[in-house]
Amino acid sequence: MVRKKGPVWKHFQIINNNDNSHPHVRCKYCFKEFKRAIPTRMQDHLDKKKCQELNNANSQQNTTSIINTSNNHLSEEEQKSLETLLSKVLSLSFNLTNREEIKMQIDDKSDEIFSGIRHLGYCYQYGIETEKNEIKAFELYKEAVEKGDIDSIYQLGYCYQHGIGTEINETKAFELYKAAADVGCVVSIHNLGKCHENGIGTVYNPIKAFELYEEAAIKGHIISMYNLGQCYENGIGIEINKVKALELYKESSNKGHLDSLYRLGECYFYGIGTEENKIEAIELYKKASNKGHLASMYQLGCYYYGMGTEEDVIKAFELYKGAAEKGHLDSMILLKHCYPYIIRTEKIEIKVFEAYKAAADKGHVISIYNLGKCYENGIGTEYNMIKAIELYEDAANKGHIISMYQLGCYHCGHLDSMYPLGYYHYEIGAEENGIKAFELFQRAAEKGHLLSIHQLGLCYQQGIGTEKNETKAFELFQRAAEKGHFHSIHQLGLCYQKGIGTEKNEIKAFKLIEKEALKGHSGSMINYS
């Protein structure tokens, strides 16, 4: 005998397992899901303050009220069109892609209620049940802000930061994030931290960034937990504490954050904050890869490729191919160089190039950098190193750290496209280029970029762009080595071996070089002679 469903069920939509007494359900008002429906939990959810207004009101009346409030200036036909749209959306089962995209832009709480105007903004921004219209989305967010909707303050800031329906204005974005953060909007607290960390609309301030991530993490914001882990791991605004970083990655990965799962894998792979455990690392990469995490697919591919057996090379190829087909730029670059006659991804490459170009034209800094990588590697366009360098310079001038490093390497010698993230052959260039390289490495090093700290050490050691200062070089290698930088640990070992910037210490030298040799640094034990 099937138990009769009580009144609480009318407020939830059954997604699947309809014949089951505990099916997968979703709240009709705020899209909170319960994979196993239990009436007491469902009622507790409805009793929350967030759901009371929608729960006690007729949804059609709400729809009409929203439309009338926000669109008094529209014609009757336009009002009816928007009313139909909003009615659809209020009962909409979002597809996975749209839901995941939206979750990236709002707080991690899945029972967040959208105000009506802001909800319409999302529909236009993501093309949900209507044609995508970012300008209309921006206008609706702006209107919602004027009516006092706190979450729309954040969303409007996001539009200004990324050029969604308007010109990019990082200063305005920062001001809006701050306004929303001041009244407790958690995702704005996080984004304000990103602004301070990366100098977006304000001066670079790692201490303030750390404080904001910590504040948002305490409030349960998952991405802030991850960023707080990054701060502890790399010494951003706080002393390095790799054990604490590992704990935060574990906490956020347990809550479903895939970047944290990937980074946790790296911690086990390289022994960061824990004992090295490559078996555990590979399992974590696999887990994230199976959920579609592109960097994990790429990293797992690199692991299999390094094993060298025919079976594992095939596995590596499949992973690279899978990530490339989903738009992962580094996987595309690797396939283009390593498998030029096996796979053709021209259509995907052109789409990726066009997407980066569209975002770069709006001033999106990371897209400007990635567009440079496309030109450097001939992804979706003709190879054009001059254009690539121009784009790297543009991104560097906008404060993009990796672009600073990329340009510094260019001025020191020549770019090696086989390593798309910028590990290049280090050659002494012209004096003018050396000065430029030194300045770029210094700017990026001041923001904690490990590769730039290492390269800055080489500049001081070899007198490139500055006077020779072996003591300063040693200090920089030590700084990067303490953060686990592979080549800096090796270089530090050589400093102890040869007395460069410090007293000779053969025991320390051997331990450091042995450590790196055991991790696979091919030149470490050869150089120790």
Order of alpha helices (4+ residues) and beta strands (2+ residues): beta-beta-beta-alpha-alpha-alpha-alpha-alpha-alpha-alpha-alpha-alpha-alpha-alpha-alpha-alpha-alpha-alpha-alpha-alpha-alpha-alpha-alpha-alpha-alpha-alpha-alpha-alpha-alpha-alpha-alpha
